[in-house]
Amino acid sequence: MSDKPLVFHKMSPKDELNEIYWSTGQTPGSGRDIGNIKKKYPHAHLQRDDCKIATMLDKIFSDDPHTIDVILKGTEFEIKVWEQLTKIRRGTTVSYEEVAKAIGNLKAIRAISRTIGRNPILILIPCHRVIRKRGDIGQYGGGMHNKIKLLRLEKAI
């Protein structure tokens, strides 16, 4: 996984997603209930498209420099935290406190933790690189076993 610049676009409450794709072995919304996704994006067409997902993943994991446009729906605070996560270099980890320092809000460690847990794009926004201050791995929305696999793949542990 190489470090790529992400271009964040904030969705306004009036914006709607038109399409949501997933691939074989995945369920929409990283294992979240499909009913919740339909409720959150009532006008979106949910579709499995292995080819589209494979192309996107090839782009994400390639070493060729490129920019990836990302549309996020979240508060200003959430987007600020998620943007900060993209600055964590591959092969390294940081603590929740370090994220708080980087965004200039040391009093918001718990809110940062909750925001990281709500990360909508686990691979592009590398929340797996955030660990506890004591050095233990902590939780991961994609499952602890996947967090460990990703950190090992990146040689961070």
Protein Blocks (a to p, Z undefined) as FASTA:
>chain_A
ZZdddddddddfkbccfbdcddehiaehihpafklmmmmmmmbccdddfklmmmmmmmmm
pmbdcdddddddddfklmmmmmmmmmpcghiacdfklmmmmnopaklmmmmmmmmmmocb
lmlmcfklpccfkopnbjafkbjklmmmmmmmnopZZ
